[in-house]
Structure formats: C-alpha cells, structure tokens
Amino acid sequence: MISPSIITSIETFRLPPRWLFVLVRTSDGLSGWGEGTLEGHTEAVEGAFEDLRERFVGSDADRIQDIWQVAQRGRFYRGGAVLMSALSGLDIALWDIKGKKLGVPIYQLLGGKVRDRMKVYGWVGGDNPNGVFGMAMLRKKQGFTAVKMNATGSSQFLDSPSILKDLAAHVTDIVSIGMDVGVDFHGRLHKGMAKQMAKRLEGTGVLFIEEPLLPDQPDEIADLARLYTRSEFRPFLEKRAIDIAQPDVSHCGGISELHRIASLTEMYDVALAPHCPIGPIALAACLQVDACSPNFSIQEMSWDIHYNNSGDPKTSADLHTYLNNPEVFAITDGFVAVPTGPGLGIEMNEVLIRQISELYVRDHKPWRNPVWRGPDDGLREW
C-alpha cells in the first residue's frame, strides 16, 4: 500500500514576464510545480490561492481527483477564469508530485503515450502583424515548421476594409517558404469584419483561424481558448461550431480537466491544439496530455513570443529562463519529443525562481495587457 503524501505547503511565485508558478511540498519530502498564470489578473489568482491553502494544506496529495472536485464544487460559486486558473496551478503540481512519487512521467498515469513527439508552433509578429515574413524565416532556422500571427491590430465594430488588405499576402508569403500558418483573430474583430477577414483567407493555405469571434457567440464559429471546463465546451461541440479546440491548461482546470476535454472533443472529431502562450510548466503539462491524446494536432509554445520581452531585462524572461534542463523543449524538424522524466519531466531552478520573484514583487507591478481605444476614444478589443 502506498503511504499518503500530506500537503505541507502551497507557495506561489509571481515572475516576469507575466507568469505565476506554484510549488507544493508534502510530508514525505516530495515537491511538485504547477502554473496558474492568468495574464493580467495575477493578484486575483494569488488571492484564490489563499483559499486553496486553507482548504488543502493537510490533505493527501495523492487524492488529485477528490481535491479537484472539492476545489471546484465545494463552494457555492464556482468556475470562471480566476478560480479555474488557481485550481489549474494546484492540479498540475499534484500530478507532478504523483509522477515523481511513482517514478514515471505523467502520461504513463493517463493511459500511456500514443506518439513520441508533438508538432509545435511559434509566434511571429507582435500585437500587429508587422515583419512577420522575416520572423518566419528565423523560426524556420530555429526548427519550427509552423507559426502563428495576429490577423490585425485594433478594430471597431465596422472598420475600413483597408485594415484587412495585407493579411492574405502575409500568409501566402510564409506558406511559400514551406511553413504552415495559423492566424489569430484574437477576438478583436466583430462579426461583420471577421466574415470579411475569413473570406480573404480562403485559398491561401492557412492552417487554422483562432478566435474569429469571442466565445459569447455560441451559434457562430469561435475559438475556445477562453472557455474553461468541459461543460463550457459542450454546447459548442453539440452545435458543431468548431473544428479545433484550444483549451489552456493554466485556465481550464489543469491536467485533470485538459485530459477530460481532450477525450470529449475526440468524440466529436474535433482536433486538440492546446493554447499555451505562457510559461514552461504549462507547456510541460500540455505535452504530457498531448502525448496520450489521439486527437492532438499541434502545440503552441512561447519561446521568443513578443510578450516575453518587455525591453527591460528585469521584467523579461523566456521559456527556458527558469529551467535546469532547457534541452527538454528542443525542436527537431518542427517537433518536440515527449518529456520522459518523472512527473512533468522538467527540472525547475528553485533558487533562481525565489530570487527573481522576490525582486519582481518588490520593484515591479504585475503585467497588464494594453487597453486600446479608437480615434473616437471608444474602447476596442485587445
């Protein structure tokens, strides 16, 4: 019989560029890392962790599903970005502990892998699709065979068609060098403009369109990166509104819920392409689920993404900054191999994390997304 691993502490670390890491320790000397990053709402998630500490310090870390259910259902109000991101961070850490305790990677606890490597993509361009061809060339040299770019900058409900004119050319230029291209509408375009934009992309060879509309339009096609639990995915799947599901492991409820969403979407013949423009712990968690999900298609990774470089070294960091084994994310011919170490398969530099977090909290405000306004001073979607 396996002896219990009692949770003795749950710590959070606010870190540049915009990440929130979680460290859980147990009475038998084990530790697990999680990530509860919710971009732009760091303090709210930190507050939610106060409640999780109160409830789960003293609990058996082996009882992952029971902890998940109590965290989700044990209060009258449930769900939403803040609470689910906190639960995600805790859940990922508990799976890391379980894998380390048993000496196996997490995918072995989820039924075993169905592939040895996962196709990945990187970002080109920033909040506006500028210089994307040159960046695509760089990505190709880095080993990527696929990239993603923003479709446009800010837009009002009905805008000039001139803001759409360069997108198709950007896509065809990148496709011409043998790269696949996903286009992220980022929920910035409203229905009339989104339809025009999608029409312009027909015949360009675009790999996928992300977030053509916000997910408050269930009768229209919509990316699902801003949905959380499987119950929120259900109506979109039943309406056949999507072809690709993009749950975020740091928002949806961690490895437990991402794995359940993968199984649910497979039943509807929907591809899985987890959203992950954030840190290394989230990416490692995604890769563990990707490895054992038959409907997995492609994985986002944040290496060299524009969000990671603020222009100030004290508020910047990249995918490999906090890792002792950065080679685990090495890209070969567009693929990253399944991490095979115990738990998440990554080794975090705890000393560096503590040092940087202390300075970052002391000297800097948490990351915030920009607030965009048009020439009429009206608010626009970011």
ROMAR-908914 format. One record per residue: residue in three letters; x, y, z of N, C-alpha, C, O in turn. Coordinates in steps of 0.1 Angstrom, whole numbers, plus 5000, padded with zeros to 4 digits. Example, Ala and Ser with C-alpha at 12.3 -4.5 7.8 and 13.67 -1.06 7.14 Angstrom:
% ROMAR-908914
ALA513249435078512349555078513249675078514249675085/SER512849785071513749895071512950005079513450115080/
***
This chain:
% ROMAR-908914
MET500849885000500050005000500950125000501950135007/ILE500550224992501350354991500950445002499750465005/SER501950495010501750585021501250715016501750755005/PRO500450785023499950925019501051025018502051015026/SER500951125010501851235009501051355013500251415005/ILE501151405025500351515031500951645026502151675028/ILE500051725021500451865016500851945028500051965037/THR502151995029502552085040502652225036502552315045/SER502752255023502852405019502452415005502652324996/ILE501852535001501452574988501952714986501452804992/GLU503052734978503552864975503352904961503152824952/THR503253044959503153094946504253194944504753254953/PHE504753204931505853294928505453374916505253324905/ARG505353504918505053594907506353634900507353674906/LEU506353614887507653614879507453694866506453684860/PRO508553754862508553814848508653694838509353594841/PRO508053704826507453834821506053854826505553974827/ARG505253744829503853764833503253634839502053604837/TRP504153564846503853424850503553414865504153494872/LEU502853304869502653274883502853124884502053044880/PHE503953094891504352954893503852904907503652994916/VAL503652784909503152724921504052604925504552524917/LEU504352604938505252494944504452434955504152504965/VAL504252304955503552224965504552134971505252054964/ARG504652124984505552034991504751945000503651975004/THR505251825002504551715010505351675022506651695023/SER504751595031505351555043506451445041507351435049/ASP506451385029507451275026508551335017509251255011/GLY508651465017509851525010509651544995510651584989/LEU508451524990508251544976507851694973507351764982/SER508051734961507651874957507151864942507751784934/GLY506251944939505651954925505452094921505052184929/TRP505652124908505552254903504252264894503952174887/GLY503552374895502452404887502452544882503352624886/GLU501552584873501452714868500052764867499152694861/GLY499752874874498452934875498353064868497553154872/THR499153084858499253214851497953254846497353174838/LEU497453374849496253434843496653574839496653664847/GLU497053594827497753714822496853834825495753854820/GLY497453934833496754054836495954054849495454154853/HIS495853934855494953914867495753844878495153764885/THR497053864879497953794888497453794902497353694909/GLU497153924907496853934921495553864925495353814936/ALA494553854915493353784918493553634920492953574929/VAL494453574912494753434913495553414926495253314933/GLU496453504930497153494943496153494954496353414964/GLY495153574953494053574963493353444964492953394975/ALA493053384952492353254952493253144959492653054965/PHE494553154958495353064964495353064980495652964986/GLU494953184985494753185000493753085004493853025014/ASP492653084996491552984999492052844997491652755005/LEU492752814987493252684984494152634995494152514999/ARG495052725000495952685011495052645024495352545030/GLU494052725027493252705038492552565037492452495047/ARG492152535025491452405024492252285022491852175026/PHE493452295016494152175012495552145018496052045017/VAL496152245026497252205034496752115044495852145052/GLY497451995045496951885054496251775047495951675052/SER495951795034495251695026496251605019497451635019/ASP495851485015496651385008496851424994495851434986/ALA498051454990498351504976498051394966497851424954/ASP497951264970497651154961496151164956495851104946/ARG495351234964493951234960493551354951492851444954/ILE494151344939494151454930492651484926492251594926/GLN491951384922490551404918489651454929488751534926/ASP489851404941489051454952489351604955488451684957/ILE490651634955490951774956490451864945489951974948/TRP490451814933489951894922488451914924487952024922/GLN487651814927486251824929485851914941484951994939/VAL486551904952486351994963486652134959485852234963/ALA487752164953488152294949487152354939486852474940/GLN486552274930485652324920484252334925483452424922/ARG483752234933482352224937482052254952480952254956/GLY483152264960482952284974482552414979482252434991/ARG482452514970481952644973480752674965480652614954/PHE479852754969478552784962478852844948478252794938/TYR479852934947480252994934481452924929482352894937/ARG481452894916482452814910482852854896482052934890/GLY483952814891484352834878484852974875485053054885/GLY485053014863485553144859487053144858487753054864/ALA487553244852488953244849489853244861490853174861/VAL489553324871490353334883490453204891491553154894/LEU489253154895489253034903489852914895490552824901/MET489552904882489952784875491552794872492152694872/SER492052914871493552924870494252884882495252824882/ALA493652924894494252884907494252734908495252664911/LEU493052674905492952524906493852464896494452354899/SER494052524884494952464874496352454879497052344878/GLY496852564886498152554891498352454902499352384902/LEU497352434911497452334921497452194915498152104918/ASP496552174905496352044899497651994892498051884893/ILE498252084884499452054877500552004887501251914885/ALA500652084898501652054908501451914914502351834917/LEU500151874917499851744923500151634913500651534917/TRP499951654900500251554891501851534890502351424888/ASP502551644891503951644891504451564903505351474902/ILE503851584915504251504926503951354924504751274928/LYS502751324919502351184917503351114908503751004911/GLY503751184897504651114888506051094894506650994893/LYS506551194902507751184909507751074920508650994921/LYS506651064927506450964937506550824931507150734937/LEU505950804919505950664913507050644903507250534898/GLY507850754901509050744892508650734877509450664870/VAL507550794873507150784859506650914854506251004862/PRO506750944841506151064835504651064836504050954837/ILE504051174837502551184839501851114828500751054831/TYR502251114816501551044805501350894808500350834803/GLN502250834816502050694819500850674828500250564829/LEU500550784836499350774845498050804838496950794844/LEU498150854826496950884818496650784807495850814798/GLY497250664808497050564799498150534789498050444781/GLY499250614790500350584781500350674769499250714764/LYS501450684763501550774751501050704738501150584737/VAL500550784729500150744716501050794705500850774693/ARG502050884709503050934700504350964708504350974720/ASP505450984700506751004706507151154706508051194713/ARG506451234697506851374696505551454692504651394686/MET505651584695504451664692504851784683505951844685/LYS504051804672504351924664504052054672503052054679/VAL504952154670504752274678504852394668505252384657/TYR504352504673504452634665504852744674504652744686/GLY505552844668505952964675505253084669504653084658/TRP505353194676504753324672505653404662506853394664/VAL505053474653505753574645504953704646503753704647/GLY505653824647504953944648504553974662504753884671/GLY504054094665503554124678502054144678501354074671/ASP501654244685500154274686499654324672498454314669/ASN500554374664500254394650501054304641502254284645/PRO500554264630501354164621502354234613502254244601/ASN503454284620504554354613505754274612506054204622/GLY506454274601507754204600507554054601508553984605/VAL506453994598506153854600506953764591507353654595/PHE507253804579508053714569509453694574509953584575/GLY510153804578511453794584511553704596512453624598/MET510553724605510453634617510153494614510653404620/ALA509353464603509053334599510353264594510553144597/MET511253334587512553284583513353244595513953144595/LEU513353334605514053294618513553174624514253094629/ARG512253164625511553054631511952924624512152814630/LYS512052934611512452814603513852764607514152644608/LYS514752864609516152834613516152774627517052694630/GLN515152814635515052754649514552614649514552554660/GLY514052564638513552424638512052414636511452304634/PHE511252534637509852524635509452504621510152534611/THR508352434619507752424606506352484605505652484595/ALA505952554616504652624617504752744626505552744636/VAL504052844623503952964631502553014632501652974625/LYS502353114641501053184642501353334643502353374648/MET500353404638500453554637499153614640498053554638/ASN499153734646497953814647497453854633498253884624/ALA496153864632495553904619495554054617495754094606/THR495454124628495354274627495554334640495554264650/GLY495654464640495654544653494254564657493354484656/SER494054684663492754714669491754744657492154784646/SER490454714660489454734650488154774657487854734668/GLN487354854651486054884656484954794651485354704642/PHE483754804655482754704650482654694635482654584630/LEU482654804628482754814614483854904610483755024612/ASP484854854604486054934601486354934586485654864579/SER487255014582487655024568488254884564489054834571/PRO487854834552488454714547489954724545490654624543/SER490454844545491954864543492754794554493954754551/ILE492154774566492954714576493154564574493954494580/LEU492454504564492554364561493454334549493654214546/LYS493854434542494454414529495754334528495954274518/ASP496554344539497854284538497854134543498854064541/LEU496854094550496853964557497053854548497953764550/ALA496253844537496453724528497853724522498353614520/ALA498453834519499753834513500753784524501753714520/HIS500653824536501453774547501453624548502453554548/VAL500253564547500053424548500753354536501453254538/THR500453394524500953334512502553344512503153254507/ASP503053454516504553474517505153364526506153304523/ILE504553344538505153254547504953104542505853024544/VAL503753074537503552944531504552914520504952804518/SER504953014513505852994501507252944506507952894497/ILE507652964519508952904523508752774531509652734538/GLY507552714529507352584534506852574549507052474555/MET506352694553505852694567504352694568503652754559/ASP503752624577502352634580502052764588502952804596/VAL500852824586500552944593499152944599498152914592/GLY499052964612497852994619497653144620498553214622/VAL496353184620496053324621495153354633494053294633/ASP495553434642494853464654494053594653494653704652/PHE492753584652491953704652491853764665491553884667/HIS492153694676492253744690491053804695491053874705/GLY489853774689488653824694488553974691487654044697/ARG489354034683489454174681488354224671487954334671/LEU488054124662487054164651485654124655485454014660/HIS484754204652483354174654482854104641483554094631/LYS481554064642481053964632481254004617481753934609/GLY480854134614480954174600482454174595482654134584/MET483354224603484754234599485354094599486154064590/ALA485054004609485553874609485153794597485953714592/LYS483953804592483553734580484353784568484753704560/GLN484653914567485453964556486853904557487453874547/MET487353904569488753854571488853714567489853674560/ALA487953634572487953484569487853464554488453374548/LYS487053544547486853524533488153554525488453484516/ARG488853654530490153684523491253574525492153564517/LEU491053494535492053394538491753264530492553174530/GLU490553254524490253134516491253124504491553214497/GLY491753004503492752974492494153014495495052994486/THR494453064507495853104510496652984516497852994516/GLY495952884520496652774527496752794541497652724548/VAL495952874547496052904562495752774570494852694566/LEU496552744580496452624588495152624596494452524597/PHE494952734604493752744612493552894615494452974614/ILE492252924619491953054623491553044638490752964642/GLU492253124646491953124661491153244665491453354661/GLU490253214673489353324679488853424669488953544671/PRO488153374659487553464649486453554656486253664652/LEU485853494666484853574674485053534689485653434692/LEU484653624698484653584712483653474715482653454707/PRO483953394725483053274728481753304733481053214738/ASP481253434733479953464737478953464725477853514726/GLN479453404714478653384702478553234699479153184689/PRO477753164707477753014706477152964693477452844689/ASP476453044685475952994673476853024661476452994649/GLU477953084664478953124653480253044656480452994667/ILE481053034646482352964649483153054658483153174657/ALA483752984668484553064678485652974684485452854687/ASP486853034685487952964692487552944707486753024712/LEU488152854713487752824727488852834737488752774747/ALA489752924734490852944744490353004757490952994767/ARG489253084756488753154768487553074774486853134783/LEU487352954771486452864778487352784788488552764786/TYR486652724798487452664809487052514809487752434803/THR486052474817485752334819485052274807484652334798/ARG485052134807484452064796482952094795482352094784/SER482252134806480852174805480652294796479652314790/GLU481652384796481552504788481852474773481352544765/PHE482652374771482852334757481652264751481452264739/ARG480852194759479752114754478852174744478652124734/PRO478252294747477352354737478052384724477352374713/PHE479252424724479952454711480152324703480052324691/LEU480452214710480652084703479252034698479251984687/GLU478252054706476952004701476452084690475652034681/LYS476752214689476352294677477252274665477052344655/ARG478352194667479352174656479952304652480152334640/ALA480252394662480652524659482152534657482652634652/ILE482952434661484352434660484952314654484352204654/ASP486152324648486952214643488152194651488752084651/ILE488652294659489852284667489452344681488952454682/ALA489852264691489652314705490952354710491952284709/GLN491052474717492252524722492152554737492452674741/PRO491952454746491852484760493252514765494252474759/ASP493352604775494552644781494752574795493952584803/VAL495852494796495952414808496152494821495852444832/SER496552614820496652704831495352774835495252844845/HIS494252754827492952824829491852714830490852744837/CYS491952604824490852514823490652424835489552354836/GLY491652414844491552324855492652224855492552114862/GLY493752254848494952174849494952054840494152034831/ILE495851964844496051834836494751754837494351694827/SER494151754848492951664850491851704840491251624833/GLU491551834839490451884830490951884816490051854807/LEU492151924813492651914799492551774793492151764782/HIS492851674801492751544796491251504794490951434784/ARG490351544802488951524800488451594788487651544780/ILE488851714786488451794774488951724761488251724751/ALA490151674762490751604750489851484746489551464735/SER489451414756488551294754487151334748486651274739/LEU486651444754485351494749485451544735484551504727/THR486451624732486551674718486851564708486351574696/GLU487551464712487751354703486451284698486351244687/MET485551274708484251214705483551284693482751234686/TYR483751424692483151504682484051524670483751604661/ASP485151444669486051454657486651594657486951644646/VAL486951654668487551794669488951774673489251704682/ALA489851844666491251844669491551914682490952014685/LEU492651874689493151934701494452014698495351954693/ALA494452144701495652224699495752314711495352434710/PRO496252274722496252344735496952484733497952504728/HIS496252584739496652724740497752734750497552684761/CYS498852794747499952804757500952914754502152884751/PRO500553044755501453154752502153194765502653304766/ILE502353104775502853134788504053054791504953034783/GLY504253004804505452954808505752814806504952734801/PRO506952774811507452634808506752524815506652414810/ILE506152554827505452454834504152424827503752304826/ALA503452524822502252504814502552424802501752334798/LEU503652454795503952384783504252234786503752144779/ALA505052204797505352074800504051994804503951874800/ALA503152064810501851994813501051964801500551854799/CYS501052054791500352034778500951914771500251824766/LEU502351904771502951794764502651664770502551564762/GLN502451654783502051524789500751474784500551364782/VAL499751574783498451534778498451514763497851424758/ASP499151594756499351584741499751444738499251374728/ALA500751394745501351264742500351144743500551044736/CYS499251154751498351044752496951084746496051004749/SER496851184738495551224732495551194718496251254710/PRO494751104713494651064699494351184690494851184678/ASN493551284694493151394686494051514687493751614681/PHE495151504694496151614694496651644680496851554672/SER496751774677497251814664498451904664499451874657/ILE498552004672499652094673499652174686498652194692/GLN500852204691501052264704501752404702502752424696/GLU501052504709501652634709502852634720502652574730/MET503952704717504952724727505452874726505452934715/SER505852924737506053074739507553114737507853224740/TRP508453024732509853064730509853184721509353184710/ASP510453294725510653414717509353484714509353564705/ILE508253454721507053534719507253674723508053704732/HIS506453764717506753904719506353944734506954044739/TYR505553874740505153914754506353894764506453954774/ASN507353804760508353774769509453874770510253874779/ASN509553964760510554074760509954204762509354264752/SER509954264773509454394776510354514772509954624772/GLY511554474769512554584766513354614779514454684778/ASP512954564790513654584803514054444808513154364811/PRO515354414809515754284814515154244827515054124830/LYS514754334836514254304849512754254848512254194858/THR512154284837510754244836510554144824509454124819/SER511654094819511654004808512153864812512953854821/ALA511753764805512253624807511753544795510753584789/ASP512353434793511853344782511553204786511753174798/LEU511153124777510652994780511652904788511352824797/HIS512952934786514052844792514652914804515452844811/THR514253034808514953104818515053034831516053034838/TYR513952974836513852914849514052764849513852704859/LEU514552704838514752564837516252524840517152594835/ASN516452414846517752354847518052254835519152224833/ASN516952214828517152124817516452184805515452124800/PRO516852294799516152354788516152274776515252294767/GLU517052174775517052084763515752004762515551944751/VAL514951994772513751914771512751974761511951894756/PHE512952104758512052164748512752184734512252264726/ALA513752114732514552124719513552084707512851994708/ILE513652164697512852144685513652084674514752134670/THR513151974668513751904657512751884646511751814648/ASP512951944635512051924623510651964627509651894622/GLY510452064635509152104639508452034650507252064653/PHE509151944657508551864667509451874680510651904680/VAL508751854692509351844705509051704710507951654709/ALA510151634715509951504720509151504733509151604740/VAL508451394736507751374748508751374760509651294760/PRO508551464770509451464781509251324789508151284792/THR510351254792510251124798510751114812510651014818/GLY511151234818511551234832510251214841509151234836/PRO510451184854509351164863508551294864509051404864/GLY507251274866506351394867506251464854505951404844/LEU506351594855506351684843507551664834507451694822/GLY508651614839509851594831510651714830511651714821/ILE510451814838511251934837511851954851511351914861/GLU513052024851513752054864513752204865514452274858/MET513052254876513052404878514152444887514552374896/ASN514652564884515652634892515052704903514752824902/GLU514852634914514052704925514852814931514152914935/VAL516152814932516952924938516753044929516453154935/LEU516853034916516653154907515253204908515053324908/ILE514253114908512853154909512653234921511953344921/ARG513153194933512953264945513553404944513053504949/GLN514753404939515553534939514853634930514553754934/ILE514453594918513853684908512453724913512053844911/SER511653634918510353664923510353764934509553864934/GLU511253754943511353854954511653994949511054094953/LEU512554004939512854134933511754184925511454304925/TYR511154094917510054144908508854194916508254294913/VAL508454124927507354164935507654304942506754384943/ARG508854314946509354434954509354554944508954664948/ASP509854544932510154654924509254684912509354784906/HIS508354584909507554604896506154564899505854474907/LYS505254624891503854584891503654464882504454444872/PRO502654384884502354274875502054324861501654434859/TRP502254234852501954264838500454294835499654234842/ARG500254384827498854424823498854434807499754484801/ASN497754384802497554404787497254544784496654614793/PRO497554594772497154734769495654744768494954654765/VAL495254864770493854904768493754994755494355094755/TRP493054944745493055004732491855094730490755054734/ARG492055214725490955304721491155354707492255364702/GLY489955374700490055414686490155574686490255634696/PRO490155624674490355774672489155844678489255964681/ASP487955774680486855844687486855824702485955864709/ASP487955764707488155734721487255624726487155604738/GLY486655554717485855434721486755314724487755294717/LEU486355234733487155114737487155014726486054984719/ARG488254944724488354834714488954714720489554714731/GLU488554604714489054474719490654464718491154504707/TRP491254414728492754384727492854234723494054184722/
***
